[in-house]
Amino acid sequence: MADTKPRVHGLGGVFFKSDNPEQLSAWYAKHLGFGVEDWGGALFHWNRIEGQDAPTGERGCTVWSPFKASTEYFAPSDKPFMLNFRVDDLDATLAALREEGCNVLERGEDSEQGKFGYVMDPEGHLVELWQPNPNDPSQAPA
């Protein structure tokens, strides 16, 4: 990688399979104080700091979310978890990964939360890359 600017600037989320996501979320809420949302996961808000090629104080969040054990969302990976990383320019990141011979999937999403792309790491983990929508209300603390 010739460019010294990091492609990834944060952990966007931790997603994992669970036999009983609702019960597990309730346990984390009760015993660890997670602010579990109606959709079953929790958001951890933070501010991006100066020196990460972003405006000081840019708001963001990291998502924690259990999925049903039967989910196909992590496919083609057979691993029980998926990591989501925040990027500033999804298209450029995916193009660079393709050029470097990485297994970039022909799968993407564009939603209210932002743009998503996918790459498989060498051990078969699905990695979700996320370019957040700066106008997404979930990025700001409630």
N, C-alpha and C positions, 0 to 999 in steps of 0.2 A: 504494500500500500504506500504509494508515493506521498500522498497528501497527509500531513501531520495533524490536521484538524480531525478530532474524533468524529466518527459517523454517528455514534450513539451517545446521547447525553443524559440518559437516565433509565431507570427501571420503570417501565410503564405498568407492569402488572405481573402477578404470579397467579397462574391458573392451574388447577389440579383436579384430578378425578377423586370422587368420594362416593362411598356406598350410600350415604344419606346426607346430601348437602345441606338440607334444612336443619337437621339435628346438629350437624357439625358447626354450622354458622351460629346457631343458638348457643352452643358451648363456648365458642370464641367470644361471643357477645357477653355472656354471663361471667366467664372466668378471666378473660383478658381485656374486657371493656371495648371490644371492637364495635364501632358504630355501624352495624349491619343494616344495609339498605333493603327496601322492599324486594329488590331483584336478587337478594341473597348474598351479595358481596359487600365489601367495605372499601372506602376511599381514604387514603392517607394523603393529606394536602401538604404542600411544601412550596418554597420559593426557590427558583433557580438562582444561583449565586453568580456574582461577577467573575469573569475569568473563564466562563464556559461559552464564550462567543454568543451571549444572549444578553438582553437588557437585564440589569439588576432588578430583582424582585418579580421576574416573570413567574406567574403562578402555574402550578401543575399539581398532579396527583398521581399516586401509584395505587393500582387496584389489586385487591386480594379477593379471589373468588373460587369457591369450589364448584365443580361441574358434576353432573351425574356420571357415575362410573361407565355408563353405556354411551357417553357422548362420542360423536364422530368428528367433533370440531378439531381435535388435535391430529386428525388423519392428514397425511399418510403415516405419521408417527404412531408407533405402538407404545410410546412412553406415557406414564401416568401424569405428566405435567407439561406445561408450556410456559415459556417466559416471553414477555412482551417488552420490547425496548423502544424508547422514544428516540425519534430522529427528526432533524430539521427539514430534510429534503428527501422524501421517500423515493421519488423517481430516480434521483441521482445515486442514491445508496443502492437501489436494486440494480441499476445499470452497471455500477462498479462491481458489484458482487457477481453479476453474470459474466462480465469481462474477465474476472479472476477465476472463472470456472466453478463457481459455487452453484449448488442445486437450488436455484430460485424457482419457486412454484408459479405456475400460470394461474394464480388465484389472487384476488384482491378485493378490497371492499372500500367503499366511499360512503361515509355516514355522517350523522350530526357530530359524532365524536372526532372525526377526522378520516385520514386515509390509512389503510392497512395493506401490508404486503407480507409475503411469507418466504422463508428460506429454511432448508434443512441443514443442520450442522453435520459434521462427519460421523457422529455417533447415532444419527437418526432422530434427534430432537427437533420438533417443529419450533422455529423461532418466528414470532410475530413482530414485525416492525411497524411502528405507529408514528405517523406525523399528525399530532393533535391539531384539531381545529381551534384556533385561538379564541373563537367566539363560543365555544362549547361551555355552557353554564356549569357543567360538572367539574370543570377545572378550577373554579373558584370555591373557597370554603363557604359552607352554608351559613 
